[in-house]
């Protein structure tokens, strides 16, 4: 839920009433990353004022121990302290902080959330997989293209992957406010596999390593009812994919061999299946050192990006499409829009 950020909230509200637009902030603490957006509300949308992102690997070792490690908690707390400082500096009026699979799965997830509240004052909300899928869609609404009847929104995280099958025409009819109230999601599924958990479960090595990753994930996906319910629509060319994760944005930047990652050259770009495969193979057949030196990957993602590619390949094998659209956006943007379009109390 949105909350006032400090004791000075009343003064800020009065200041906003004199002319300053409402400022909103979204914190997304995932299994791999901690991210922040601070924005100024602008009608039905927003204008970004400040942002922050740091890889914290909160879910590191979670598969083996079932708990968040002390080191992972320390890294996450440091990043959240930085978020809190930015939120205070920008004088945000409304703040919503979410956390996802790592805290959902960890035996000490709630203990960590209490520690965050005590040390930073931020109220982390552990959202459900369904809410996560809804927010990923909400953050990607303007990427929906009605030239295809159905969109499959793929959100590959550090600890889980969320899929949403969306009625593209309904998105256009309802607009942002209508989609926030009643998302046009025909079906959704969440799978407890992400780039961190898959990489840890299958350490890189051997010629058959990558195919094993793909098949492991595909086996998991096939067991879901959505495999049968929606596969035929994509096999008939009636759907396309939207990818909102770092995996997809990385592939989109690697394809044209950008000298550095530039958001404006990635967000909203379309790639054909062949272009995605070409970018994937550049990474798949590179050494770990070569991946780390790629300016669009870097050392922090070099050991995770192929796990993300394997998840994407598994999804594509079951719900095939000729094209994919990249979105350098996701839960943070969805959270901001959820604050703007929060249903009014009756």
C-alpha positions as CSV (number, residue, x, y, z in Angstrom):
1,X,0.0,0.0,0.0
2,X,1.1,3.6,-0.6
3,X,2.2,5.4,2.6
4,X,3.4,8.8,3.6
5,X,7.2,8.8,3.6
6,X,8.0,10.8,6.7
7,X,6.7,13.1,9.4
8,X,6.9,16.0,7.0
9,X,4.3,14.5,4.7
10,X,1.6,17.0,5.7
11,X,3.9,19.9,4.8
12,X,4.7,18.4,1.5
13,X,1.0,17.8,0.7
14,X,0.3,21.5,1.4
15,X,3.3,22.4,-0.8
16,X,1.9,20.2,-3.6
17,X,-1.5,21.9,-3.2
18,X,0.2,25.2,-4.0
19,X,1.4,24.0,-7.4
20,X,3.9,21.1,-7.2
21,X,2.7,17.9,-8.8
22,X,2.4,14.8,-6.6
23,X,5.6,12.9,-6.4
24,X,5.6,9.2,-6.3
25,X,8.2,6.5,-5.7
26,X,8.4,2.8,-6.4
27,X,11.0,0.4,-4.9
28,X,11.3,-3.1,-6.4
29,X,13.5,-5.5,-4.4
30,X,13.9,-8.6,-6.5
31,X,15.9,-11.7,-6.2
32,X,18.8,-10.2,-8.2
33,X,18.3,-6.4,-8.3
34,X,17.1,-3.5,-6.2
35,X,15.5,-0.8,-8.2
36,X,13.9,2.6,-7.6
37,X,12.0,5.1,-9.6
38,X,10.9,8.5,-8.3
39,X,8.5,10.4,-10.6
40,X,6.2,13.3,-10.8
41,X,2.6,12.5,-11.6
42,X,1.5,13.9,-15.0
43,X,-2.1,13.3,-15.7
44,X,-2.6,9.5,-16.2
45,X,1.1,9.0,-16.4
46,X,4.3,10.2,-14.9
47,X,7.6,11.9,-15.6
48,X,10.7,10.2,-14.1
49,X,12.8,12.5,-11.8
50,X,15.3,10.0,-10.4
51,X,16.2,6.4,-10.6
52,X,18.5,3.8,-9.0
53,X,19.5,0.2,-9.7
54,X,21.9,-2.1,-8.0
55,X,22.6,-5.8,-8.3
56,X,22.3,-7.3,-4.8
57,X,21.6,-11.0,-5.4
58,X,19.3,-11.3,-2.5
59,X,18.5,-14.8,-3.5
60,X,22.1,-16.0,-3.7
61,X,22.3,-19.5,-2.1
62,X,18.5,-19.6,-1.4
63,X,18.0,-22.8,-3.3
64,X,20.6,-24.6,-1.2
65,X,19.7,-23.2,2.3
66,X,16.1,-22.1,2.0
67,X,17.1,-18.8,3.7
68,X,18.5,-15.3,2.9
69,X,22.2,-15.2,3.7
70,X,23.7,-12.5,5.9
71,X,25.8,-11.2,3.0
72,X,22.7,-11.0,0.7
73,X,20.7,-9.2,3.4
74,X,23.6,-6.7,4.0
75,X,23.8,-5.9,0.3
76,X,20.1,-5.4,0.0
77,X,20.0,-3.2,3.1
78,X,22.7,-1.0,1.7
79,X,20.8,-0.6,-1.6
80,X,17.6,0.1,0.3
81,X,19.3,2.8,2.4
82,X,20.4,4.4,-0.8
83,X,16.8,4.3,-2.1
84,X,15.5,5.8,1.1
85,X,18.0,8.7,0.8
86,X,16.8,9.4,-2.7
87,X,13.2,9.2,-1.8
88,X,13.7,11.7,1.1
89,X,15.8,14.0,-1.1
90,X,13.1,14.1,-3.8
91,X,10.3,14.6,-1.2
92,X,8.1,11.8,-2.5
93,X,4.4,12.1,-1.4
94,X,3.5,8.5,-2.0
95,X,5.8,5.4,-1.8
96,X,5.2,1.8,-2.5
97,X,7.9,-0.8,-1.9
98,X,7.5,-4.4,-3.2
99,X,9.6,-7.5,-2.9
100,X,9.1,-10.8,-4.8
101,X,10.2,-14.4,-5.0
102,X,13.3,-14.3,-2.7
103,X,11.2,-13.1,0.2
104,X,8.3,-15.2,-0.7
105,X,10.4,-18.4,-0.6
106,X,12.9,-17.7,2.2
107,X,12.2,-19.1,5.6
108,X,13.5,-15.8,7.1
109,X,11.9,-13.5,4.5
110,X,9.5,-11.9,7.0
111,X,12.3,-11.4,9.5
112,X,14.3,-9.6,6.8
113,X,11.3,-7.4,6.0
114,X,11.0,-6.4,9.6
115,X,14.7,-5.6,9.7
116,X,14.3,-3.4,6.6
117,X,11.5,-1.5,8.3
118,X,13.6,-1.0,11.5
119,X,16.8,0.1,9.7
120,X,15.4,2.1,6.7
121,X,11.8,2.9,7.5
122,X,10.7,1.4,4.2
123,X,7.7,-0.9,4.3
124,X,8.3,-3.8,2.0
125,X,5.2,-5.5,0.7
126,X,5.7,-9.1,-0.4
127,X,3.5,-9.3,-3.5
128,X,1.9,-12.5,-4.9
129,X,3.0,-14.0,-8.2
130,X,-0.4,-12.9,-9.6
131,X,0.2,-9.3,-8.5
132,X,3.7,-9.4,-9.9
133,X,2.3,-10.5,-13.3
134,X,-0.3,-7.7,-13.2
135,X,2.3,-5.0,-12.4
136,X,4.6,-6.2,-15.1
137,X,1.7,-5.8,-17.6
138,X,0.7,-2.4,-16.2
139,X,4.3,-1.2,-16.7
140,X,4.3,-2.4,-20.3
141,X,0.9,-1.3,-21.6
142,X,2.1,1.2,-24.2
143,X,4.1,-1.7,-25.8
144,X,1.0,-3.6,-26.6
145,X,0.5,-3.6,-30.4
146,X,-3.0,-4.5,-31.8
147,X,-1.5,-5.8,-35.0
148,X,-1.5,-9.1,-33.1
149,X,-4.5,-10.4,-31.2
150,X,-2.6,-11.7,-28.2
151,X,0.5,-10.6,-26.3
152,X,2.5,-12.9,-24.1
153,X,4.3,-10.7,-21.5
154,X,7.4,-12.5,-20.2
155,X,9.0,-11.2,-17.0
156,X,12.2,-13.3,-16.3
157,X,13.3,-12.4,-12.8
158,X,16.1,-13.6,-10.5
159,X,14.0,-16.2,-8.7
160,X,10.8,-16.6,-10.7
161,X,9.3,-16.1,-14.2
162,X,5.9,-14.6,-14.7
163,X,3.9,-15.1,-17.9
164,X,0.7,-13.2,-18.8
165,X,-1.4,-13.8,-21.9
166,X,-3.1,-10.5,-22.8
167,X,-6.0,-9.5,-25.0
168,X,-4.3,-6.8,-27.0
169,X,-7.5,-5.2,-28.3
170,X,-8.9,-4.9,-24.7
171,X,-5.8,-3.0,-23.7
172,X,-6.6,-0.4,-26.3
173,X,-10.3,-0.2,-25.4
174,X,-9.8,0.1,-21.6
175,X,-6.8,2.5,-21.5
176,X,-4.5,2.7,-18.5
177,X,-7.2,3.4,-15.9
178,X,-9.4,0.6,-17.0
179,X,-6.4,-1.9,-17.2
180,X,-5.3,-0.8,-13.7
181,X,-8.8,-1.6,-12.4
182,X,-9.4,-4.7,-14.5
183,X,-6.3,-6.0,-16.3
184,X,-7.1,-7.7,-19.6
185,X,-5.2,-10.8,-18.7
186,X,-6.7,-13.9,-20.2
187,X,-4.4,-16.2,-18.2
188,X,-1.2,-16.0,-16.1
189,X,1.4,-18.4,-14.7
190,X,4.3,-18.1,-12.3
191,X,7.2,-20.5,-12.3
192,X,9.8,-20.7,-9.5
193,X,12.8,-20.4,-11.8
194,X,14.8,-17.3,-12.6
195,X,18.3,-16.4,-13.7
196,X,19.8,-16.7,-10.2
197,X,18.1,-20.0,-9.2
198,X,18.7,-21.7,-12.6
199,X,22.4,-20.6,-12.7
200,X,22.9,-22.0,-9.2
201,X,21.1,-25.3,-9.9
202,X,23.0,-25.9,-13.2
203,X,26.6,-24.6,-13.0
204,X,28.0,-23.7,-16.4
205,X,30.1,-26.4,-18.1
206,X,30.0,-29.0,-20.8
207,X,28.7,-29.0,-24.4
208,X,25.3,-30.2,-23.3
209,X,24.9,-27.7,-20.5
210,X,22.7,-25.1,-22.3
211,X,20.3,-27.7,-23.9
212,X,19.8,-29.2,-20.4
213,X,18.8,-25.8,-19.0
214,X,16.3,-25.3,-21.8
215,X,14.7,-28.7,-21.4
216,X,14.6,-28.4,-17.6
217,X,12.6,-25.2,-17.9
218,X,10.4,-26.4,-20.8
219,X,9.4,-29.5,-18.8
220,X,8.3,-27.2,-16.0
221,X,6.3,-25.0,-18.4
222,X,4.6,-27.9,-20.2
223,X,2.9,-29.0,-16.9
224,X,1.0,-25.8,-16.7
225,X,-2.5,-25.6,-18.2
226,X,-1.5,-22.6,-20.2
227,X,0.7,-24.7,-22.4
228,X,-2.4,-26.3,-23.9
229,X,-4.7,-23.4,-23.6
230,X,-2.7,-20.8,-25.5
231,X,-0.1,-22.7,-27.5
232,X,-2.3,-23.1,-30.6
233,X,-3.0,-19.4,-30.8
234,X,0.7,-18.7,-31.1
235,X,1.3,-21.6,-33.4
236,X,-1.3,-20.0,-35.7
237,X,0.6,-16.7,-35.7
238,X,-2.0,-14.8,-33.6
239,X,0.3,-13.7,-30.9
240,X,3.7,-12.1,-30.1
241,X,5.9,-11.7,-27.1
242,X,6.9,-8.7,-25.0
243,X,9.9,-9.2,-22.8
244,X,10.4,-6.9,-19.8
245,X,13.5,-8.5,-18.2
246,X,17.2,-7.8,-18.3
247,X,17.6,-10.9,-20.4
248,X,15.5,-9.5,-23.3
249,X,17.0,-6.0,-23.1
250,X,20.5,-7.4,-23.1
251,X,19.8,-9.5,-26.2
252,X,18.2,-6.4,-27.9
253,X,21.4,-4.4,-27.2
254,X,23.8,-7.3,-28.2
255,X,22.0,-7.9,-31.6
256,X,23.2,-4.6,-33.2
257,X,26.5,-4.7,-31.2
258,X,25.8,-1.4,-29.4
259,X,29.1,0.1,-28.1
260,X,27.3,0.6,-24.8
261,X,23.8,0.0,-23.4
262,X,21.5,2.9,-24.4
263,X,17.9,2.6,-23.2
264,X,16.4,4.6,-26.0
265,X,17.9,2.2,-28.5
266,X,16.4,-0.8,-26.7
267,X,13.0,0.1,-25.2
268,X,10.2,-0.7,-27.6
269,X,12.4,-2.3,-30.2
270,X,11.2,-5.3,-32.2
271,X,13.3,-8.4,-32.8
272,X,12.6,-11.3,-35.1
273,X,13.1,-14.8,-33.7
274,X,16.2,-15.2,-35.9
275,X,17.7,-12.0,-34.6
276,X,17.1,-13.2,-31.0
277,X,18.8,-16.5,-31.8
278,X,21.7,-14.7,-33.4
279,X,22.2,-12.5,-30.3
280,X,21.8,-15.5,-28.0
281,X,24.5,-17.4,-29.9
282,X,26.9,-14.5,-29.7
283,X,26.7,-15.0,-25.9
284,X,26.3,-18.7,-25.8
285,X,29.5,-19.4,-27.7
286,X,31.5,-16.7,-26.0
287,X,33.7,-17.5,-23.0
288,X,32.7,-16.1,-19.6
289,X,35.4,-13.5,-19.9
290,X,34.2,-12.4,-23.4
291,X,30.6,-12.1,-22.0
292,X,31.9,-10.1,-19.1
293,X,33.7,-7.7,-21.4
294,X,30.7,-7.1,-23.6
295,X,29.6,-3.5,-22.9
296,X,26.0,-4.5,-22.9
297,X,26.4,-7.4,-20.5
298,X,29.2,-6.6,-18.0
299,X,30.7,-8.7,-15.2
300,X,27.6,-8.5,-13.0
301,X,25.4,-10.2,-15.6
302,X,27.9,-12.4,-17.4
303,X,27.2,-15.5,-15.3
304,X,23.4,-15.0,-15.4
305,X,22.5,-14.0,-18.9
306,X,22.6,-17.5,-20.4
307,X,20.2,-18.8,-17.8
308,X,17.8,-16.1,-18.9
309,X,18.3,-17.0,-22.5
310,X,17.5,-20.6,-21.7
311,X,14.2,-19.6,-20.0
312,X,13.3,-17.4,-23.0
313,X,14.1,-20.3,-25.4
314,X,11.9,-22.6,-23.3
315,X,9.0,-20.2,-23.4
316,X,9.4,-19.7,-27.1
317,X,9.4,-23.5,-27.7
318,X,5.9,-23.8,-26.3
319,X,4.4,-20.4,-27.3
320,X,6.1,-19.7,-30.6
321,X,6.0,-16.3,-32.3
322,X,7.8,-14.6,-35.1
323,X,8.7,-11.5,-33.1
324,X,9.5,-10.2,-29.7
325,X,9.3,-6.6,-28.4
326,X,11.7,-5.4,-25.7
327,X,10.7,-3.3,-22.8
328,X,13.2,-1.6,-20.6
329,X,10.6,-1.3,-17.9
330,X,8.7,-3.5,-15.6
331,X,7.5,-3.7,-12.0
332,X,8.7,-0.2,-11.0
333,X,6.6,1.4,-13.7
334,X,3.7,-0.8,-12.9
335,X,3.9,0.2,-9.2
336,X,4.0,3.9,-10.1
337,X,0.9,3.5,-12.2
338,X,-0.8,1.5,-9.5
339,X,-0.3,4.5,-7.2
340,X,-1.8,6.9,-9.8
341,X,-4.7,4.6,-10.7
342,X,-5.4,3.2,-7.3
343,X,-9.2,2.4,-7.0
344,X,-11.0,5.1,-5.1
345,X,-12.5,4.1,-1.8
346,X,-16.3,4.2,-1.9
